[in-house]
Amino acid sequence: MNTAEQLLAGANLLRTQSTKESLSQAIAKYQEALTQFELAGDLRMKAIVLNMIGRSSFSLGEYQKAIDYHLQALAAGASRG
């Protein structure tokens, strides 16, 4: 498992705790993983991580942020072809 995958796994675990603090920590880990996947040029994983950030933002009540991240995820997925 590479670093980005480890960050993603850690973020997913934090997200399941569903507290404000754990969701915020999950988003931070997702953002770190996102950077790694972008550097690797992995558009599929980029779309997945953007979606997870959007879902976490929604859970925090940050609805506009959630929409923004979901739209980015759609764009990343569409650019995969």
Buried (B, 14 or more C-beta within 10 A) or exposed (E): EEEBEBBBEBBBEBBEEEEEEBBEBBBBBBBBBBBBBBEEEBBEBBBBBBBBBBBBBBBBEBEEBBEBBBEBBBEBBEEEE
